[in-house]
Amino acid sequence: MLAANSVVLIASIGMTLVFLIGGIDLSISTVISASAVISGLAMAATDSIFIGVLTAIGVGFSFGLINGILIGFFGLTPFITTMATQLIARGIAFVLSQGIAVQGTPYGLMDFGFLSFLGVPAVTWIGLAIVIICIILLTQTQWGRHLMLIGSNRNAARFSGINVRFTEISVYCLSGLLAGIAGFISISNLGNAIPGVGDTLLLLVIGAVVLGGTTMNGGEGSIARTVLGIGLLSVLISGLNLIGIPFYDQLIIQGVLIFIGTWLAMKLSARRH
């Protein structure tokens, strides 16, 4: 269960950061797919895991930079902008792969997907390391404080001398970079680069972040809450599968749970204020 949710965990961290500034990144799921496919093709051509890692990170960062510039610098709407890049990334993934899994993954990477340390899958350790790094960035750096202030009150942040454009661009770049890492990890989990690997992840990622109590209005939430939300959803899904609940019935239950989690988060937030 830990290994299966490592991709969702890494992507959800990026979505959390975007939510905290009051934005949204609909492209994160298909950037995972595009990063996986292009990285898979690069590794098939070079048989180099290192080249694959750099390619996945580069693809993810590039999409994040495009989103960040269009939203932070040109002032375009996050929803429409990231929906457009979502379609572009999905198209690139399927055009380059011709709609089939990319073969030629190095054996070392496939072996890595089965490794574990102290009983925890290696891919999960990568996710946990990213969680810790991002928590430190958010809570112990000036960049993190600026991010939270922008999400709470954008005008106040601007009048305080904070470079809102730069911070917003950097958040989307980091979200894209994390999507690239998630795409690479998906190759390790599945053994090949699958062009549609991220297609079903968007609602799961958003659901985990919202269930954890991070609001879409910005300035309220944390990465630790998102990790809790992912844990709740993954345990719920695993439990429903074990007792034989049909897939579409599971979707109804997940939706109701997200409603309840969002309502509780709103109540707790109102009580704190």
C-alpha positions in Angstrom: 0.0 0.0 0.0 2.9 2.4 0.8 4.6 1.7 -2.5 1.4 2.0 -4.5 0.6 5.5 -3.0 4.2 6.9 -3.4 3.3 8.6 -6.7 0.1 10.1 -5.2 2.1 11.3 -2.1 4.7 13.1 -4.2 2.1 14.7 -6.5 -0.1 15.7 -3.5 2.8 17.7 -1.9 3.0 19.8 -5.1 -0.8 20.3 -5.2 -0.7 21.3 -1.5 1.9 24.1 -2.2 -0.3 25.4 -5.1 -3.4 25.3 -2.9 -1.6 27.3 -0.2 -1.1 30.3 -2.5 -4.8 30.0 -3.6 -4.1 28.4 -7.0 -4.8 25.0 -8.6 -2.8 22.8 -10.9 -5.0 20.5 -13.0 -2.0 19.5 -15.2 -0.2 17.7 -12.4 -1.6 14.3 -13.3 -0.8 14.4 -17.1 2.6 15.9 -16.4 3.2 12.7 -14.5 2.3 10.8 -17.7 4.4 13.0 -20.0 7.4 12.8 -17.7 7.2 9.1 -17.4 6.9 8.6 -21.2 9.7 11.0 -22.2 11.9 9.6 -19.4 11.1 6.1 -20.5 12.1 6.9 -24.1 15.3 8.5 -22.9 16.3 5.4 -20.8 15.3 3.1 -23.7 17.7 5.0 -25.9 20.6 5.3 -23.5 20.0 2.5 -20.9 20.9 5.2 -18.3 18.8 5.6 -15.1 20.6 8.9 -14.4 19.5 10.3 -17.8 16.0 9.1 -17.1 15.9 11.0 -13.8 17.2 14.2 -15.3 14.7 13.9 -18.2 11.7 13.4 -15.9 12.7 16.3 -13.6 13.4 18.5 -16.7 10.0 17.7 -18.3 8.1 18.3 -15.0 10.0 21.5 -14.3 9.4 22.8 -17.8 5.6 22.4 -17.5 5.7 24.0 -14.1 7.7 26.9 -15.4 5.2 27.4 -18.2 2.3 27.4 -15.8 4.1 29.7 -13.4 5.0 32.3 -16.1 1.5 32.3 -17.6 -0.2 32.6 -14.2 2.3 34.6 -12.1 3.7 36.9 -14.8 0.9 37.3 -17.3 -1.9 36.9 -14.8 -3.9 34.2 -16.5 -6.5 32.2 -14.5 -4.9 29.1 -12.9 -7.9 26.8 -13.7 -7.9 27.6 -17.4 -4.1 27.7 -17.8 -3.4 24.4 -16.1 -6.4 22.8 -17.9 -4.7 23.8 -21.2 -1.3 22.4 -20.2 -3.1 19.3 -18.9 -4.3 18.6 -22.4 -0.9 19.4 -23.9 0.9 17.1 -21.6 -1.6 14.3 -22.2 -1.3 14.7 -25.9 2.5 14.6 -25.8 2.4 11.5 -23.7 0.2 9.6 -26.2 1.8 11.0 -29.3 5.3 10.0 -28.3 4.3 6.6 -26.9 1.7 5.9 -29.7 -0.6 5.0 -26.9 1.3 1.9 -25.7 3.7 1.3 -22.8 7.3 2.3 -23.5 9.6 -0.7 -23.4 13.3 -0.8 -22.5 13.3 0.2 -18.8 16.7 -0.6 -17.3 16.7 -3.7 -15.1 18.3 -1.7 -12.2 15.2 0.6 -12.1 12.8 -2.3 -12.1 14.8 -4.0 -9.3 14.7 -0.7 -7.3 10.8 -0.9 -7.3 11.1 -4.1 -5.3 13.7 -2.9 -2.8 12.8 -2.1 0.8 14.7 -0.7 3.8 13.6 -1.4 7.4 10.5 -3.0 5.9 9.5 0.2 4.0 9.6 0.2 0.2 12.5 2.3 -1.2 10.1 4.4 -3.3 8.2 5.3 -0.1 11.5 6.5 1.5 11.9 8.9 -1.5 8.4 10.2 -0.9 9.0 10.7 2.8 12.3 12.5 2.1 10.5 14.9 -0.2 7.8 15.4 2.5 10.5 16.4 5.1 12.3 18.7 2.6 9.1 20.5 1.7 7.9 20.8 5.3 11.3 22.5 6.1 10.9 24.8 3.1 7.4 25.8 4.1 7.9 26.3 7.8 11.6 27.3 8.2 12.3 29.5 5.3 11.4 33.0 4.2 10.0 31.6 1.0 7.6 29.5 2.9 6.4 32.4 5.0 5.9 34.5 1.9 3.9 31.6 0.3 1.5 31.4 3.3 1.1 35.2 3.4 0.3 35.4 -0.3 -2.4 32.7 0.2 -3.9 34.5 3.2 -3.9 38.0 1.7 -2.3 38.6 -1.7 -2.7 42.4 -1.5 -1.1 42.6 2.0 1.8 40.4 0.7 2.3 42.8 -2.2 2.2 45.9 0.0 4.7 44.2 2.4 7.3 44.1 -0.4 7.0 40.4 -1.2 7.7 39.5 -4.8 4.4 37.8 -5.5 5.2 37.0 -9.1 8.4 35.2 -8.3 6.9 33.2 -5.4 4.0 32.1 -7.5 6.2 31.1 -10.4 8.5 29.2 -8.0 5.5 27.3 -6.5 4.3 26.1 -9.9 7.9 25.2 -10.9 8.2 23.1 -7.7 4.8 21.5 -8.3 5.9 20.5 -11.9 9.2 19.2 -10.6 7.5 17.0 -8.1 5.1 15.7 -10.8 8.2 14.8 -12.9 9.7 12.9 -9.9 6.3 11.1 -9.5 6.3 10.2 -13.1 9.8 8.6 -12.8 8.7 6.7 -9.7 5.7 5.4 -11.6 8.1 3.7 -14.0 9.8 2.0 -11.1 6.5 0.8 -9.7 5.0 -0.4 -13.0 8.1 -1.6 -14.8 7.4 0.5 -17.9 6.4 4.0 -18.7 2.6 4.0 -19.2 1.1 7.0 -21.2 -2.1 7.0 -19.1 -0.5 6.5 -15.7 -1.7 9.8 -14.4 -5.1 9.9 -15.9 -6.9 8.6 -12.9 -4.8 10.4 -10.3 -6.0 14.0 -10.4 -9.2 13.6 -8.4 -7.3 11.3 -5.9 -4.6 14.0 -5.4 -7.1 16.8 -5.0 -9.2 14.6 -2.7 -6.3 13.8 -0.5 -5.3 17.4 -0.1 -8.8 18.6 0.6 -9.5 15.7 3.0 -6.3 16.7 4.9 -7.8 20.1 5.5 -5.9 22.3 3.1 -8.3 24.8 1.6 -8.4 25.9 -2.0 -8.7 29.5 -0.9 -5.1 29.6 0.2 -3.2 30.3 3.4 -4.7 27.4 5.4 -3.3 23.9 5.5 0.0 22.0 5.7 1.9 19.2 4.1 1.5 17.0 7.2 -2.3 17.3 6.8 -2.0 16.1 3.2 0.0 13.1 4.3 -2.8 12.3 6.7 -5.4 12.7 4.0 -3.5 10.3 1.7 -3.3 7.8 4.6 -7.1 8.0 5.2 -7.9 7.6 1.5 -5.4 4.7 0.9 -6.7 2.8 3.9 -10.3 3.4 2.9 -9.7 2.2 -0.7 -7.7 -0.8 0.4 -10.4 -1.7 2.9 -13.2 -1.4 0.4 -11.3 -3.6 -2.1 -10.8 -6.2 0.6 -14.5 -6.5 1.4 -15.4 -6.6 -2.3 -17.1 -3.2 -2.8 -17.5 -2.5 -6.6 -15.3 0.3 -8.0 -18.1 2.7 -8.8 -19.6 2.3 -5.3 -16.2 3.1 -4.0 -16.3 6.4 -5.9 -19.5 7.4 -4.2 -18.0 6.6 -0.7 -14.9 8.5 -1.5 -16.9 11.5 -2.6 -19.0 11.5 0.5 -15.8 11.2 2.7 -14.3 14.2 0.9 -17.5 16.2 1.5 -17.3 15.3 5.3 -13.6 16.0 5.5 -14.0 19.4 3.8 -16.9 20.4 6.1 -14.9 19.4 9.2 -11.9 21.3 8.0 -14.1 24.4 7.5 -15.5 24.1 11.0 -12.1 23.7 12.6 -10.7 26.6 10.7 -13.6 28.8 11.7 -13.1 27.8 15.4 -9.4 28.6 15.3 -10.2 32.1 13.9 
